[in-house]
Amino acid sequence: MKKLMTCSTLLFLSALIQTTQAQPPSPNGRVVDVEINGIIGVSVQGTLTCRNPLTPGETKYPVSATTNADGSYTLNFPPVASTSSCLNSSLAVSFSKTGYAFFNNVGIEEPLFQSVSAADYKPVAASEMIAAGFSVGLAQTTEAAASVPLPTALAGRSVVISQAIGDEKTAELFYISPTQVNYIIPPGLAMGRAFVKVREGNRLVRAGVIEIKPVAPSLFTLTSDSSAIPAAFAQRIKPDGTVLYEPIARFDQEQGGFVAVPIDLYTDTDRVFLGLLGTGIRNRRALEAVVAKIGGTPVEALYAGPQGGLPGIDQINLPVPRELAGRGPVDVEISVEGIVVNLVKVVIK
């Protein structure tokens, strides 16, 4: 009796599967630009993958369409898509159109607005950091911010960042020219993809994509060669509590660039610290997440957060070990939450 019940159950389930209508993925979709306007003439190429739980393997069917004036499209599924042979199915699609780059179903007209860290020019992004964006035709003139708080418009242009429909954040601007915009990535952005839009009023000028991460640490440098002199200063504390700030670099007229000023460690009674300026650091989870070495010697980061002067500027404070006296040029190695910061060098007297 038990065996008969099992067979009956199996027959019932088999019949149920055979007669159930498949529910394939929707063949309909829409391709839009960053302003949610439809893009006409986009080639949509897809693959419908069908699986039948009663038979092994899978079968793939190519599907295609072209978007209409409002960006909508309908893929022509094969008849098998509505049968039990395609009871379990999935659909993968891609989009292409000359002059456009696509990010899922969002198309951006080329050339893209490419954003990088304003400190080390790597394509990373975090809330409240300073970014430099590059493209062509960004503005007709060049203009720099003249005061703080920073403006949200320069040379008739603004920069906004969006992660969802109807949710836009306006960026503060440092500088704009026909080929470059320096701006601050607004606070409060969620992790993941965001679209950056340069506008003239309501008109879209250029657009690009950034990937928001918790931190995107980088240090500003005064030189781009192997000397990698950082934008930094030395802080000297005397035994009586007097605090002195000393440069670690100077501009040499003959060489036409910055040269290092050695940090003096020969006064035994002084405590000396190095203050490094960067960006993309302030959102680190804990100070212990900042790991540093000077001249190969591990040092404890005493501070890593907003500098407090200009928006977007962060500062890392490190003690300079006295045993490095006389070493000459040494590397300053830092990582924040496991992300290695661009290597810089200082000179120790």
N, C-alpha and C positions, 0 to 999 in steps of 0.2 A: 504493500500500500504506500509505503514511504517512497519507494522507487518510482511508482506511478505518479505520485504527486510532484516529484522532482522533474520528471520528463514533461509533465503537463505545464509546469511553470516555465521550463525552458522554451517549450513550443509557444507559449503565450508571449513571452518576452521577445522571441524571434519575430513573431507576427507583428508585435507592436512596433519593433524597429523597422520592419519592412514597410509598414503603412504610414509611419510618421513622416510628415512633410519636413524637409530640411529647412533650416533658417540660415541662409547664407549671409555674409556681411552685406551691408548696404552698398549697392552699386553707385549711389549718388554721393556727390561731394562738391566742394567749392574751393577754388584757389584765389587767394586775396593778396593784396600788398600790405605794408605795415600800417596803412590807414584804413584797412578793412574794405577797400574797394576791390571789386572783382577784376581779375586779369584775363583778358580774352586771348584765345589762340595758344593756350598752354597745352603741350602734348602730355597726356596722362598715360603712362605705361604701367600695367599691373600684372600680377600673377595670382590667380585663384588656385589655392591648394585644397584639394578634396581628399577626405579620409572617410573610409567606411569601417566602423568598429568590428564588422564581421569578417573583413578581409584585410590581410596585411598590406603595408605599403601606402603610398599616396600618389595622387595624380595631379599634375600641374597644368593649368590652362592659361595661356596668355590672353589678356584683355586690354583694351585701349579706348581712348576717347580724346576729344579736344574740347577745351572749355568754351563756353558761350560768352556773350558780352558781359554778363554779370559774374563771370568766373565759375559758373556751375558746370557740372558734367555728369553724364550717366554712362557707366561702363556696360558694355554688352556682354552679360554673362552667358555662358553656354547653357543649353537646356538641362544638362546634367546637374547644374547648380541647385535645382529644385527637386532632386530625387534623393533617395536614400544612399546612393553612391557618394553623395557629398554631404552626408549627415553632419559630419564635423568638418568645418572649413575655415580658412583664414585668407586674408587678402593683403598683399603688399603692393604699394603703389609708389611711383616716383614721378617727378614733374620736370619738364624741361621747356625752355623757350630762349631763343637767342637774346643775349643782353640781360639776362636775369640769373640770379643765384637763388636757390630755393632752400628753405629751412622748414621741413615738413610741408604744410600746404601754404606757407607764406613765401611770396616771391619778393625779392628786392632788386630793383633796377641797378645794374652796374654802371660805373665803378662803385664798389661798396665804400662806406665810411668805416675805415679800419681803426679801431681803438687799441691802445697799448698803455702800459704804465708810463707816466711822464718821467719816471726816474731811470729805469733800465730798458725801456722800450720793448718789454716782453708782453705778449698778448694775454694779460691776466687782468682780472677786475674784482674789486671788492667795494662795498658801500663806503662812502666818504673818502675814497682815495682820489688822487689827481691822475686824470687820464689825458693822453694826447691822441686826438683823432686826426686821421689824414685821408684826404681824397682830393678831388679837383672841383673847381667851381663852387667852393663853399661860401665865398663872400666876394664882394666887389672891392672892398678896401680892407686895410689892416687896422685893428684897434685892440688896445690892451686895457684891462681894468685899472682904474686910477685910485680906487679906495676900497676899504673893507667896511661893511659887508660887500661881497662881490655882486656884480650885476647878473641878471638872468638874461640879458640881451646885450650884444655888442655888434656893431656894424650891421644893424638891422636883422640879426640872426639870433635864434635861440636853440637850445638843445633840450630835448625831452627824452625820457626813457620810459618804456612801457613793458609790462609783463603780462597784462591782461587787457581785454577790451574795456575801454572807459577808465582805465587806471594808468595815469601818466604822472610822472614826477619831473619837474623842471630842474635843470642843472644850473649851478652857478658857474660863471665863466671867468677865466683868467685872461684869455687871449684868443683872437680870431684873425685869420688871414685867408686868402683865396685857397690855400692848400692845407691849413692846419687849424684845429681848435683845441685849446687846453681847457678842460672843464673838470668839475668835481662830480663824481658819481654820487647821486643823491643817497641819503640814508634810508634805512628801512626796507631795502629791497630783499626779496626772497632769493634763496639759492636757486640757480638754474639760469636758463636763457632769458635774455632781455634784448629788446630792440632799441637802438639809439637812433634818434631822428633829428636832423638839422633842418630847421624851418625858417622861412622868411614869412612872418605872419602865419597864415594858415597853409601856405604853399610848402610842400615837401621839397627840400633841396637835395639831400642825400640821406641814406639810411645804412645802418650796419647792425651787427650782432655782437653782444658780449656775453660771457658766461660768468655769472656772479658766484663768487666763492667766499667763504668766511674771511680769509685773509689773502692778500696778494703782495707780500712784503718785497720791497725794493728800496735801495739807497740811492740818493742823488750823488753824483760825482761831478768834480770840476774838470776832469780830463777824461777823454775816451780812449786813451792809449794804455799801454801796459802798466803805467804808474798808478792808474785808477785811484787818484786822490779823492777822498770823499768830501762832500759838503758837510763839514763837521767843525768842532772846536774842542779845545782842551780846557777843562776847569781845574784850577789849582786852589786847594784850600790850605792856608797857612796854619801854623799851630795856634795862633790867636783868633782863628775863625775867619780871617780875611779871605774873601773869595775873589779870585782873579780869573778872567776869561782870556785865553790866548789863542791866536790863529794857528792852524796846522798847515796853512798854505798861504802863498802870496802870489800876486800877479807879477811876472817878470817881463818887463818891456822888451828886452833884447830877444828873449825866446818867444815872445808873443803868446804866452800862456801861463798857467799856474804851475808853480813848483812847490814842493813840500817844505814846510818849516818844521824842523825836528822838535819833538816833544821832550823837554828837559826833565830827566828823572834823577839827576845827581844831587838834589837837595833831599837828604834823608828825612827831614821833618815834614815835608809837604806830602799831601795826598793828591793824586792826579787822576782825573776821570776824562773819558772820551765821550763826547756827545755827538751822535751821528744822526743826520736828518734823512728821512725817507718818507714813504707813503705806503698805504695798504697794510699797516701793522696794527692799528689801534683796536681792531676787533678780535685780537687773539684772546683765547679762553682764559689763560692764566699766565702770569709772568714766568712761571717755570717752563712754559712752552717756548721761551726764547733761550736758545743755547748759543753760546759764543766762545770764541777763542781769539786771543791776540798773540801773534807770534807763536802759535801752537800751544799756548798756555790757556787752559780753560779759565774763564772768568764768569762771574755771576752778573746777569743783567739786573741792574738796579731799578730801571724804569724802561717801559716800552709802551708809548701811547701818544696822544696828541701833544704837539709841541706848544700849542697855545697862542702862537702868533698869527700865522697865516692859515686859512682853512685848508684842510687836507694834508698838512705837513705833520708827520709823526717824528718822534725822537726816541732813540735808544741810548741809554747811559750805561757805560761800562767802566769799571775801575781798570787802570793801567798798572799791571804788576811791576813792582820795582826791580825785579830780577831781569827785566828786559833792558835795563840801562845799557847803552852802548851797542845795541843790536842793529841799529840802522833801519833799513826798510823791513817792515814785517806785514804779514797778511792779517786782516781782520775778517774772521769767518763767523757768520751768523746764520742760524736757521730759526724759523718761526713756525711752530706746529709742524715740524718736519720738512718745511719748504725751504730750500737753500736760497739765501739772499745773495745777490751779486757780490762778488769778492772785491774788497777795497784794500788799500794799503796806506799805512802811515809810517813815518820815520821816527825812530826813537834815538835820542841823543845819549 
